[in-house]
Amino acid sequence: MSDEQQGAAWPHTIYRLLREAKVRQISYVPDGGHKELIQHCTDDADMRTISLTTEQDGIGLASGAWLGGVRSAMLMQSSGVGNCINALSLIKNCQFPFLTFVTMRGDFGEANNWQMAMGQATPVVLGAMGMVCLRIEHAEEVEETVSAALRMSFLASQSIAVLLSQRLVGAKIFK
């Protein structure tokens, strides 16, 4: 598979791994970086997808799903991490598994100054809230990293953030 084909396949790889791990609920704030992954999950009759108006609501949904015996994951952009800080304390205090996939802004190739501050702060903020951050720079890292995140979250009851870099997702170009 060429680098270009492999790069285009990463959303399907994440979807496949979520499905194999029996993740049945996906919450998300609509985001261009997650567009294909959201579509794969929405098209799957065995997955429940929930569009959020704010990222912090996804944490409550994830905790409720876990208490109900359902594995879930949340999809968001790095600019939404700041909206979650208080809600992330729920995960830290209750010590239940939590898995989020964060499309990064404010890193490699960013051309929008407004995205820089939260993009640079995202790993620090998540770490301060007790989350383990795993970063994916290239498509060939997706399978191994997402598999590790699923094990760490659902088997070791950890809160894990998989940071999908702009090298992977692609930097938005403004003209």
WOHUUR-V93360 format. One record per backbone hydrogen bond with DSSP energy under -1.0 kcal/mol. NH is the residue of the N-H (numbers start at 1). CO is the residue of the C=O. Records with the same first field share a line. If there is no record, write none. Layout:
# WOHUUR-V93360
NH=CO ; CO
This chain:
# WOHUUR-V93360
6=2
7=3
8=4
9=5
13=9
14=10
15=11
16=12
17=13
18=14
19=15
20=16
21=17
22=19
23=18
24=71
25=71
26=48
27=73
28=50
29=75
38=34
39=35
40=36
41=37
42=38
43=39
47=44
48=24
50=26
52=28
57=54
58=55
60=56
61=57
62=58
63=59
64=60
65=61
66=62
67=63
68=64
69=66
70=65
73=25
74=99
75=27
76=101
78=103
80=77
81=78
84=81
88=84
89=86
90=87
92=88
93=89
94=90
95=91
98=158
100=160
101=74
102=162
103=76
104=164
110=107
115=112
116=113
119=115
120=116
121=117
122=118
125=121
126=122
127=123
128=124
129=125
130=127
131=126
132=159
134=161
136=163
141=138
142=139
145=141
146=142
147=143
148=144
149=145
150=146
151=147
152=148
153=149
154=150
155=151
156=151
158=152
160=98
161=132
162=100
163=134
164=102
165=136
169=165
170=166
